Amino acid sequence: MRKTLKSALSVVLSAAMVLTMGSVGSLTNNTSAKAADKGPNFTASLWSYGTFQDWVADPAASVTVTAGGEYTLSGEATKDLDNLFATSGSATVITFGEYADLVATGLNQEGGYKIVGKSIQVNDGEAIAWPGEVIETEDAGTSARMYIYNGWSDKGNVMPAGTVQPIKAGDKISVTFEVQTGDAPADPSAAPSDATEAPSAEPSAAPSEVPTPAVPSDGKPDFNATIKCFGNFYGWDSDTPTDATATVHVSDYGEYSVSFAAPDAFNDLNEMSGAFVVQTDLKGEPDTHPFTLLAKTVKIGDASYDWSKATAYLDGDNIRMSARNQWDEKENANPLAGQVIPINKDDVITFTFEVKEGAPSTPTEAPTEAPTEAPTQAPAQSYNAYLGFQTDIWDYRDEYEKDINSTNYDFVNQAVVGGEPTNVDKVKITNASITSDGTYSVSMTGADLSGGTEFKMLYFSTDIPVAMKDVKFSDVKVIIDEKEVITLKDGVLKKEVQDGSKKYYMVMAINQYGQEGIDLPEAFTYSMPVYSLELQFTVKGLDLGQDYSTKTYGAKKGATFTSGNFKYKVTKAATITAGKTAKGKVEVVGLSATGKKKTSVSVGTSVSYTSNGEKAAYTISSLGAGAFKGASKLKAVTLSKNIKSIKKDTFKNCKNLSKLALKAKLSSVAKNSFKGCKKTIKVSGTSAKANVKKLVKSGYKKFK
């Protein structure tokens, strides 16, 4: 669930030992079998990642496999490790090259072969049974891997919980796997999909193959649900709380709960870094299962919160329901947003959900009624202003956009003096509610700031958006201990401050960190407040008849939709500010059912789509990785002037592609973006010669 934790982490292996297929090293071939018509033809290599990066002295330990039998890869550890199977921030694996290449040679196919893990041995110690299995990980370029341990995701971790194997520098680590040929069962799920989705922002493995739903023969559900924590959420060293009640086994329809005791206190769950979810061991999209997961409530101590917006979704390998995810902007990933949810140490946190018979319905984006071009915005009734300051000894109150939900004090009612939040019973904070043009005051009484010698900053901030362009502030009076020190008459006192996509007005009386275009007078003399601090000001030009906040409409960021020949993913939502709309952005991530039947397609510059009754326009800004992967009928493709890069696997296995018209000069072309193409591709359009030079860098040379 880490995105991009948006900084979304893209590495999926963290504490894992992996067997990779593609390089050569120290190994022994213990047995062999005659290769079948479809048979293995790959290189397997032992690798390590993250903090495990330099554990194996010879990470290129590898072998070329062309027949059945057992194979052993080995390397020498260069550091101590408490447990080979439980070290966060690293990964150990065996890699096997491109997953699709293995499938093509018969991996998990009828009459082909299987690869299974056998054992792990340290020095001459007892061999540890290792039931490793080959999985596909897009984050490593759709490669095939077997994990010894994966510290970034549960994907590939097959060792029983509690298995411990300490490592010392100089230990020899030997990993044995077996290639079974001849009668590998057919596995239709092993075939890669036509188009790959953009990876999750959180560091988890790529979506796994479509599985068989977790339902026994009697049709009832059969899976586990567990509370999971990611990032620095509560500062836990483990992803899973140790409470016995943190996991529940679901074996029938009805309501279930998982709970644990909070190991620390926090002012607001919605301001915590990291992610907090209930994760199941269900695989595949939610609608592939004959039952529905419905979030009900989250109870923290004695307080209960509605959790029903947390619809189940597939993230990485598993279906989950989220309470908080700082890396994911989707509503169902942060269903409790918009409210302050305090947590006390040892509060029992209980998640209740229902398992209901019947697959979840798939809502249709397009409404039956005629859509509106854009939503209407309700006018604001009032705005607010807040006193702000910072002294030379770091007494302070932050600006509105920065710490309205501060983690260490109540912004609306407190400041920080002497390193502690002010006592609300002794120190009174007065904010201004601005309902029309006029004169207003913001103040703090009861706080002694005389321990400092000067203000580094003195100001008031507001939630008035800068899109309201005619707003002007004047006659700003600085009043200390009920004595007026100075009045700032005219001049450009407004300052734009930004919180993400939001911008508000802020007015500075003192700013020793740089005036940033603010017209302030020469330094004036004042004494630090012993009891009271006040700023009075006059504001004109307010427009309360229009909503000036920026809001998104149409399809949300991350949503996918189909229009014409293509499937799109929204990378930036469309917005409306003061009645003015701005286009969103989308990338092409695949062909629609109609597009897959075409021999010629053209990617335009924009597309419109209706979601929730709101029609929004989007600029088509890019092609996603694997956008046309496997489109064997395509012969000709035209790309608009917006498309300036070709990503990995974009045209992979487009075996009949012979014409490519480009309306822009390409800035980059990824390696293997044309892998599997067969024909000579004629390039036309803007900067054709320069584009051919770029295209051949993909590794495919048949361009003209």
N, C-alpha and C positions, 0 to 999 in steps of 0.2 A: 503494500500500500504506500510505498514511498513515492512520491512524486517529486518527479520532477521535478513527492513530494515531492514545473511549473516548474528550485533547482531539482528537477526530476532526475533521479539517478538512473543511468542507462545500463550499468554493469549488473548482470544478474548473478554472477558467481561471487560469493564473498568468502565463505569459510568452507570451500569445497575442494575435494580432490577429484580430478576429472580424468577420464581416459579418453584421449582424442585420437581420431583416425586421420592420419595425414603425414606423420614424420617417422623417423627410425631411431631405435635405441637398444638398450640391453634387455634381451628377452630370451625365453626358451620356448620352443615349440614342443610341447609334451606329447601330443597326439595329433594325428591328421586323418582326414577322411577325403574320399574322392569327391571332387566338386561336381555339383549337379549342373544341368544346362544353365539354370540360373544359379549363380554362385557368388560368393564373396570376392571382392576385388577392391580392397581399400587399405589404407595405412592407419594403424592405431597408435596413439601417442599419449604418454602420461604428462599432464600439465598441472600447474598450480597458479592461483590468482590471488589478488588482494594481499593481505599480510602473509599469505602462504607463498607469495611470488618466488622467493628464493629458498624455499624449503628443500625442494628436490634439486640436488646438485646438477643432475643431467636431465632437465625438463624435456629434452628431445628424445628420451628413451622411447623407441617406437619399433613397430614391426609392420611389414607388408603382409596382408592376409589374403591368400588366394584359395584356401581350402579350409574345410572344417577342422575342429580340434581345439585344444586348450592352448592359450598363450599367456605368458607372464611378462609384465613390464615392471621394471624396478628402478629405483633412484635412491640416493643417499640424502638423508635429512641434514640440514646445516644449522638448525636451531632446535631448542627445546619446545615442546608443545604439550600442554596439559592433557588435551584429548583430541585425537585425530578426527573424531566424529562430532565435535561441538566447540568449534572455535569461530566466533563471529569475525566478520571482516575478511574472510578468506574462503577459498574453494579449492578442491582437488578433484580432477576429472580425468577420464579417458575420452579423447576426441576422435571422431571417425570421419571427418570431412563433411561435405554437404549431405544433408539428410535425404534430399531428393535423389542424389546419385546412388545412395545405398538402396533406396526403394526401387530404383531402376534396375539394380542388379539382383533384386529378389528379397530384400529385407522384409520379413513378416509377410511374404507373399506365398501363395500356393506353389509348392515345388521349389521354393527358394530356401532361405536360411533365417535363423534367429541368432541373436547375440545375447548371452546371459552372463551375469556376474557370478563368480565362483567363490573366491576367497581373497583375504588380505592378510599378509604375514609381515611381522616386524622381526628382522634378524632371523634367528632359528626358533622363534617362539611358536606357540600353537597357532595354526591358521584359523582366522575368524571367518565364519560363513558370511558371504556378501551377496545378497540377491539383487545385484544391480541390474538395471534395465536401460535400454537405449531410448532416449527421448530427443525431441526436436526443440532447439532453442533458437528463436529468431534473433535474440540479442547478440548472438555470436555469428550472425549471418546464416540463419537457418541450418546450423550445423547439427550433427548427431553427437550425442554425448552420453556417457555413463558417469554418474556422480558417486564418488566416495563420500564427499560431504559438500553441501551447498549452504553457506551461511547467509545468503541473501534471500533465499526462498525455500519453501518446503519442497519445491519441485525436484525430483530425483533423489531425495533423501529416503533411503530404504532401510537403514539400520534401525533396529528396535531402540526405543527410548531407553536411556540408561546405559547403553553400550559405551565403554570407556577403553581407550587405548592411548596411553601416554607415549610421547616420542622424545628421544634425546638426540642431540646433535651427533651425527655419525651413524645413526640407525639406518639400516637398509630396509626400505619399504618395497614390498613386492605385491603386485596386484594381478590376479589371474582371472581371465574371462574365457568363455567357451563359445565357439561358433558351431552351431548345430545346423547341419545341412540336410536337404532332402525333403523333409515333411513339415516344413514350417507352416502353420495354419494361415489361411488367408486373413488379412487384416485390412479391410477396406478403409479403415480410419487412417492408415499409414500414408495414403496418398495426400500430397499437399493440396491445399485449396487453391482456387484460381487466382485469388488476390490476397495479399497479406494486409492486415490492418496495421495502423501505426501502433508501435509498442506502448505499453502503459508507462506513465510518468514515473511510477514507483519501480524500484529495482526488483522485478520478479521475472521469472522465465516467461518465454513467449507462450501464447495460448496452446494448450495441448491438443492432440487429436480429439475428434468428437467421440466421447465415450459412450458406453452403455449406461443408461440411467441407473442410479443407485436404488433400484427397487427389486425386492425379492419376488419369488414366483407368486406370492399371494397378492401382489400389487401394491403393498404398503411401503412407505419410505423406510430406508435403512442407511443412516449416515450419522456422522458426529458433527457437533457444532461447538466451537471453542472461542473464547475471548482471545483476541490477538492485539498486540501493541507494537508499533513500529516507530522508527526514528528515536527521538529522545523523550518519548511519551512517558512521563513520570520518572524518566531516568532509569528505567528497568534495564538490566543486563540481558534479560531473556524476553523473547517475543510473547511468551505465554505465561500468565500468572500461575503461581504454583498451587493456588487454592483448588481443593478437590472439586468444588462446585463450578469451576471455570469451564468445564467441558460437560456436555450432555449427549447421550446417545438417543437418537430419534428413531423409533421403530413403529410408530403409528401416527395417525392424524390427531391433531389437538394442539394445545399450548405447551410450550417448554420455556424454561428459564435457565440462564447461566449467570453466575455472580462471583464476585471476589471483593476483598477488602482493599480499599485504596491505600497504597503504601506511603502517600504523601498528600499534602494539601495544595489546593490551587484555587485562584480567584475565579477562573472561568474556563470551563472545558473547551469552549469555542475559541479560546486564544492560545491553547496549548500547541506546541510544535509536535509534529508527527502525525500518527494515525491510530485510530482506535476502532476496532471492528469485531463483529462476530463472524468468524470464518468457518465454513463447512468443508468437508472433504469431498463434496460433490464436484464433478467435472462437467464441462460443457456449459452452453448457455442455459439459463433458467427454463426457457420454454421447451427444452429437450426432455424435461422430466415431467411425469404425469401428476405432479403435485405443485403447489404454490407456497412459497415462503412469504409470510406477512409479518413485518415488524409491528409490534404493538406499543410497548412502553419501555422507557429507561427510568429506573428508580435509583436515586442517589441519596442515601440516608433516608430521611422521611419525605423527601420531595419526589414527585413523579412527573415525568415529561412525556409528551406525545412523540412517539418514534415512528409513526406510520408512514412518513415520507421516505423512509429508508428502504426503497425497493431493492430486491435482490439483484445482483449483477455479477458478471464474470470478470474477475481481475486476475490476470496471469493465469494460474492453473485452477483456481478454486472459486466457487460461488460464495459471496459474502454479503453481509449487510453492514453498513458503516454508521458510526455515530459521529466521527470526526476524522477528516482527512485534509490536512493543510495543502496537499499537493494536487487535489482534485477539485475543480470548480463546480462539478455537477451537483445539483440540488440533492440527489439521493446519496451523495457521499458526505454531505454536511447537513443532515435533516434537522438538526437542532439549532441551526444558525439563527441569529436575530434575537437571542435571549441570553442573559447572563446566567451561567450554571456553575455555582461554586461547588467545590469539592473539599471536604475535610478529611484529614488523615483518619484512616480506619473506617470511613464511610463504606457501607456495603453497597456496591454498584450492581444492579440486577437488570439484565436485558431479558425481556419477554417477547417471544415471537410465536406465531401460529403456523402449523403445517396443515394446509387445506387441500383436500382432494381435488384433482383437476389441474391441468397445466395452466400456467399464467397466460392470460390473453395478451396478444400483441397489439398495442394500440396503433391505430393508423394516424399518421401525421396529418394528412390532408383532410379537412372537414368537409361535410356534405354541403354546408351553406357557403354562399359566396364570401370569400375572404375580404378583410379590410386590407388596405395597402400598408397601413402601419397603425399601431395602437394609439389611442388618445391618452394624454397625460393630465391627471388632475392637478389643478394649481396648488401651490404650497400656501398654507395659512400663516406661517410664521417661520422665522429663522432664529438662530441663537448666536450669542457672542460670549467668549470666555476669556478671563484674565490669564495672562501668561507671563512668566519671568524666569530668569536664571541669574543667580548671584555668583560672585567669585569663589564662594565656598560651597557651591553646588546645592543651595536651596533652589527649588524649581517647581514650576508647573508647566507641563508641556502644551504644545499647540493642539488644536482640536483634531486635526486629521491624523496625528501621530499616535496618540495614546488615549483615545476616547475609551478604549477598553484596556487600560494599562494593567499589567500583570502584578504591579506592586503597590498600587493605590487606586482609590476610587476617583477618577478624573473629575467627574461632575461635582463632587462634594469635598474634595481634598486637594492639598498640595503636599510637597515633601519638604520638611524643614528639619535641620539637624539630622538628616539621614533617615527620618521616620515620617510616615504619613501623618498629617495633622489630625488632631482629635476633633471630630465633628461637633462635639458638645462644647468645645472651647473656641474653635476657630470656624468662623462663618465665611463660606464662599458664596458670593452672589453673582450669578450669571444673568445675562440679559436676554429676554425674549423679545425679538424684533418683529412687530406686527405692522409697521408702517414707517414712512419717512419720519425722522424725529431725532431727539437726543436721548441717549441711553448711558447706563453706567454699569461697569463690572468692577468687583472689589473683593478684598479679603480683609477681615478684621479679626483681631485676637492673636495674630502671629507676629513674633518678634524676629525681624530679619537683620537686626543691628549687629549680629555676629560677623556679617560680611562688610566689605568696604565699598562695594559698587555693584551695580547691575551690569551683567554682561549682555543681557537682553531684557527688554520690557516691552510688552505688546498686548494686543488682544487678537484672538483668532475667531473665526466665524465658520458657520456651515453654509454661508451664502456662496453659491457657485459662481466662478468667474465668468461663466457663460452669460450671466446677467451683466452686460457690458457697460450699462449706464450708471452703475453704482459708484458713488463718490463719498469719501469720508473727509470730515474737516473738524476744526475746533476740538482737537484731541487734548484734553486736560490731564496732566499728571498731578495727582493729589496724594501727598504723603503725610500721614498722621493728621488728616483733615486740613492740611495746608496746601494750597495750589502752588506747584513749583514752576510750571510752564504750561502754556497753551500753544499747541502746534496748529497754526491756522490752515493755510492752504497748502498746496503741494501734493505730489503724487505719493500718498502714503500707503496705497494698497500694494500688497505683495501676493503673488500667486504661489500657493503651496500645493503640493501634489501628493495624493494618497492613491497609488495605482492609477486608475483612469479618472479619478475624482480630483477637481481643483476648486479651492475655496479662497476667499479673501482673508488676508491677515494684515494687520496694521502695526508697524513698528514705531515705538517711541525712542528706544535705545537698542542699538545693535552693534556690538563691537566686533562681530565676526565678518563684517562686510555689509555695505549698505544695499547692494544688489539693486541699484536703480531707485532707491527710496530717497526722496528729497527731504532731508532732515536738517535742522539748524545746527549751529555750532554747539559744542558741548555745554551743558548747563550744570549748575551747582545744585546739589541736593544732599540730604542726609538719609541714611537707610532707615526704613520704617521700623518703629518700635511697636506699633500697635495696628496701624491700618495702611492699606495701599489701594488706590482707586484710579481707574481711567474712565473719564467721561468722553463721549464722542457724539458727533452728529452724522447721520447717514441720510443720503438722498438718492433717488433714482431706483428705488426698489420696484420690482414688478411682481406683485403677488398673484397676478392673474394667469401666470404661466408656470409650469413646472420646468425648472432649469436643470434639474438633475439629469445625469446621463443614465439611461436604462437600456437594457438589451431587449430585443424582441425577436420573434421568429424562432428558428432552431437554435438551441443552445450550443456553446462551444463543446466540441467532442461528439456531438450528435452526427449521425450519418443519414443520408437520404438519397433516393434515386430519382433522377430526372433525365429523360431522353435515353441516350446510350450509356450514361455513366452513373456510377455510384460516387457520392461526394462525402467528405468529412469536413465539418465546420471547424476551422482553426481560429476564427475570430467571429464572435456573434455580431449581428447588425445592431446598431444603436440608434436611439432617438434622444435628442437634447433640444429642449425648447421648441418642440414641434418639427425640428429638422432631423432628417434621417441620414445615417451614414451606412454605406454598404459593409457587410461582413466579408470574411474571406473563407474560401473552401479550397481543398485540394482533391484532385481526382484519385480515388483509392481503388477503383475497379470498374469493370464493365457491368452494366445492368443485364438482365436477361435478354432484353432487346439488343443491346450492344454486342453480346457474345455471338449473335447470329450474323452480325455485319462483317463485310469484307473491307469496308472503308469507314473510318470515323474521323471526326474533326472536333478538337477541343477548343471551345470558344473562350471569350474573355470574361463572361459573366453568366450567371444563372439565377433564376428566381425560384423561391420555394415557399409554400404555405405551411405554417405550423401553428397549431392552436388558434386557427382563424386569422392569423397575421401573416401577410405576405411580405417577405423580405428579399432583398437583392444581395447577391454575393459576388465578389470578384473571384474568378478562378485563378488562383495565384501559383499553383504548383501541381506536380504529379507526385503522388505518394510512392514509396518503395513498392515494387511489385504490382503497379497499377494495371498493367496489361499482361501480367505473367500468365503464360499458358494459353493465350488467345490464338489458337492455331488457325482460325479462319481469317484473321486480319491480314490484309495485303497492303493497305495504305493507311497512313496516319498523318493528320495535319495538326500541328500544335500552334497555339496563338502566341502573340508577342509577349504574353505574361510568363510563358514557360521558358526559363533560362537555365534549367538544370535537369539532368536525367539521373535519377537515383538508382540504387542497387536493385537489380532484378526487374526493373520497369518493363522491359520487353523480353524477359527470359522465356525461352521456348516458344517464341512467336515464329514458328517455322516457315510460314508463308509470307512474312513481312518483306516487301520489296521496294516500298516507296515511303519516304519520310520527308514531309514538308515542314520546314521550320520558319517561323516569322520573327525570330529573335536570334541574336548571336548567343550561343551557349556559353555560360560561365564555368560550368563543371559537368563532367560525365563520370559516373561511378563505375568502378571496375565490375565486370560481370553483369552489367545492365542489359547486355544483349546476348548473354550466354544461352546457348541452345538454338539460336537463330541459324538458318541454313542457307538462305538466298542472299545474293548480292543486293544491297539496299541502296537505291538511288536517292541522294539527298538533294533537295531543292529549297528555294526560298532565300531569305536574308542570310548573307555571309556564308553561302554554301561551302566554299572551299575551307574557310576557317572552321566551320562546324565539322567537316569531315575529319580535320586534324584532331579535333577534340574527341570525336566519336570513336576513332580507332584506339584511343587510350583506354577504352572499356575492355580491351582484350579481343574484341571481335574486329577483324580486319577487312571484311567484305563490304566496304562502303565506296561509293563513287559519286 
